[in-house]
Amino acid sequence: CLMITKPAAARISKQYLEDAFERNPDGAGIAYATGSRVKIIRPMWTFKEFYNQYLRHDHVPMLIHFRLATHGSKTDLNTHPHPIAKHLAMAHNGIISSVKPDGDESDTRAFIRTHVDPVVAKHGPASAVEAAVIAEYEKVIGASKLSFLTSSGLFHYANKDLGHDHAGCWWSNNSYKEDRVRYTVTNYGYQYSNAGTVGYTKGNSTYIGSEDWWSCAPKQCVACG
């Protein structure tokens, strides 16, 4: 999965979003803050549908999620972000092995049912993102990450340091980045390696670049077929 928290002023390139959707194809969703509530649009099963909704709401704070299913099938209810209350939504990236899903319930929904909903029921929605409560979540979720969006446009995180900031947004992992390959041109053909850069060597010269046709896409890259 991939989570993105996007402040109102940030803009995300279409290529980043499309790559993220292709690598996490099991349902996309958006939560956005209106000031009086959090609205959720989910699931979206095509990139066109997702991108149209993104463009409609990219002027407000937004929590975006692309799902790669692990626990639970590809259903509306298992798609993120999840409603916690009128003023709060949550998304998750990772696997929470310490919870036991009920039937076709995802591990995220099981975590919400067992650890978030009881806090909200007892102390109210605002308590679900208090620092002390977040610290308790982190004891349960291991290396997973959680993101919350409030109706006022504030973001809260569990294990935020396991993600990173880029282009004015926070990203839970690197799955939005296009894979690049490095290979060497010799008299005998192409040698491929996953080196994180692209280039070729011919004679005594080595060339490194980022031309589109060097992408690791079989229809474009002669080294990959």
NORNORMO-V301838 format. One record per residue. N is the residue number from 0. RES is the residue in three letters. PSI is psi as a letter, one per 20 degrees, with the letter a starting at -180 (999 if undefined). OMEGA is omega in whole degrees, 0 to 359 (NA if undefined). NEAR is the number of other ideal C-beta (glycine too) atoms within 12 Angstrom. Layout:
n->{N:N}
res->{RES:RES}
psi->{PSI:PSI}
omega->{OMEGA:OMEGA}
near->{NEAR:NEAR}
This chain:
n->{0:1:2:3:4:5:6:7:8:9:10:11:12:13:14:15:16:17:18:19:20:21:22:23:24:25:26:27:28:29:30:31:32:33:34:35:36:37:38:39:40:41:42:43:44:45:46:47:48:49:50:51:52:53:54:55:56:57:58:59:60:61:62:63:64:65:66:67:68:69:70:71:72:73:74:75:76:77:78:79:80:81:82:83:84:85:86:87:88:89:90:91:92:93:94:95:96:97:98:99:100:101:102:103:104:105:106:107:108:109:110:111:112:113:114:115:116:117:118:119:120:121:122:123:124:125:126:127:128:129:130:131:132:133:134:135:136:137:138:139:140:141:142:143:144:145:146:147:148:149:150:151:152:153:154:155:156:157:158:159:160:161:162:163:164:165:166:167:168:169:170:171:172:173:174:175:176:177:178:179:180:181:182:183:184:185:186:187:188:189:190:191:192:193:194:195:196:197:198:199:200:201:202:203:204:205:206:207:208:209:210:211:212:213:214:215:216:217:218:219:220:221:222:223:224}
res->{CYS:LEU:MET:ILE:THR:LYS:PRO:ALA:ALA:ALA:ARG:ILE:SER:LYS:GLN:TYR:LEU:GLU:ASP:ALA:PHE:GLU:ARG:ASN:PRO:ASP:GLY:ALA:GLY:ILE:ALA:TYR:ALA:THR:GLY:SER:ARG:VAL:LYS:ILE:ILE:ARG:PRO:MET:TRP:THR:PHE:LYS:GLU:PHE:TYR:ASN:GLN:TYR:LEU:ARG:HIS:ASP:HIS:VAL:PRO:MET:LEU:ILE:HIS:PHE:ARG:LEU:ALA:THR:HIS:GLY:SER:LYS:THR:ASP:LEU:ASN:THR:HIS:PRO:HIS:PRO:ILE:ALA:LYS:HIS:LEU:ALA:MET:ALA:HIS:ASN:GLY:ILE:ILE:SER:SER:VAL:LYS:PRO:ASP:GLY:ASP:GLU:SER:ASP:THR:ARG:ALA:PHE:ILE:ARG:THR:HIS:VAL:ASP:PRO:VAL:VAL:ALA:LYS:HIS:GLY:PRO:ALA:SER:ALA:VAL:GLU:ALA:ALA:VAL:ILE:ALA:GLU:TYR:GLU:LYS:VAL:ILE:GLY:ALA:SER:LYS:LEU:SER:PHE:LEU:THR:SER:SER:GLY:LEU:PHE:HIS:TYR:ALA:ASN:LYS:ASP:LEU:GLY:HIS:ASP:HIS:ALA:GLY:CYS:TRP:TRP:SER:ASN:ASN:SER:TYR:LYS:GLU:ASP:ARG:VAL:ARG:TYR:THR:VAL:THR:ASN:TYR:GLY:TYR:GLN:TYR:SER:ASN:ALA:GLY:THR:VAL:GLY:TYR:THR:LYS:GLY:ASN:SER:THR:TYR:ILE:GLY:SER:GLU:ASP:TRP:TRP:SER:CYS:ALA:PRO:LYS:GLN:CYS:VAL:ALA:CYS:GLY}
psi->{r:p:q:p:p:o:r:h:i:q:q:p:q:h:g:g:g:g:g:g:g:h:i:m:j:k:p:q:q:p:p:q:p:i:h:i:r:p:q:p:o:q:r:p:i:q:h:g:g:g:h:g:h:g:h:h:j:j:j:r:p:p:o:q:p:p:p:o:p:f:p:q:r:n:r:g:h:i:q:r:q:p:p:g:r:h:j:p:q:q:r:q:p:a:p:n:i:i:q:o:q:o:c:j:p:r:h:g:h:h:g:g:h:h:h:g:g:h:g:g:h:h:i:q:h:h:h:i:j:q:g:h:g:g:h:h:g:h:h:h:i:c:j:r:q:q:p:q:p:r:h:i:j:q:q:q:q:p:l:h:i:i:a:r:p:p:k:j:r:p:p:i:a:j:j:i:p:p:p:q:q:p:q:p:p:r:i:j:b:p:p:p:q:n:i:i:r:q:a:q:p:p:c:j:q:p:p:p:a:k:q:h:i:i:q:m:p:h:i:h:o:h:h:i:999}
omega->{173:172:173:170:186:173:185:186:184:174:182:182:178:181:176:183:181:177:179:180:182:183:178:196:190:176:178:178:180:166:179:185:179:186:179:179:172:177:183:174:181:349:172:190:176:179:179:179:179:187:176:179:177:181:180:189:186:178:181:176:189:172:185:178:172:188:167:193:173:175:179:183:182:182:177:186:181:179:179:350:182:176:175:176:180:186:187:174:183:172:187:173:180:177:179:186:184:178:181:178:180:180:181:179:175:178:177:179:177:178:179:181:187:187:181:181:179:178:180:181:184:189:180:185:183:182:184:181:174:186:182:179:176:179:177:175:185:176:185:192:179:182:176:177:176:173:177:174:177:181:178:176:178:177:174:188:162:183:180:184:177:172:181:177:177:176:177:181:172:183:184:175:185:188:174:185:179:176:175:181:173:173:185:176:178:177:185:178:186:175:186:169:181:188:177:175:177:179:176:178:178:185:179:184:176:182:177:181:181:179:185:185:174:181:180:175:187:183:183:193:183:180:182:182:NA}
near->{43:42:49:50:44:37:25:23:15:26:19:32:22:19:18:31:38:25:27:37:36:24:24:36:25:29:36:43:44:43:44:33:33:23:16:13:23:37:28:36:29:33:29:32:20:16:25:16:20:37:25:18:26:36:17:16:26:28:18:27:35:44:50:47:48:42:44:31:23:23:30:30:20:23:21:22:27:34:37:51:44:40:33:43:28:20:28:39:46:46:51:48:43:36:24:37:17:20:28:16:25:17:15:17:23:38:36:43:35:31:41:39:25:22:32:39:23:17:28:26:16:12:17:17:29:21:24:37:35:19:15:14:28:28:17:21:37:26:16:27:34:22:21:36:39:49:47:46:48:31:29:21:31:23:39:34:34:39:28:25:13:23:31:21:18:20:21:20:32:36:35:41:27:21:28:33:24:25:23:29:31:27:28:24:21:14:10:7:12:22:19:24:18:15:20:16:20:31:26:29:20:15:11:6:11:17:19:19:16:16:15:15:18:29:23:28:19:11:11:18:24:19:27:20:11}
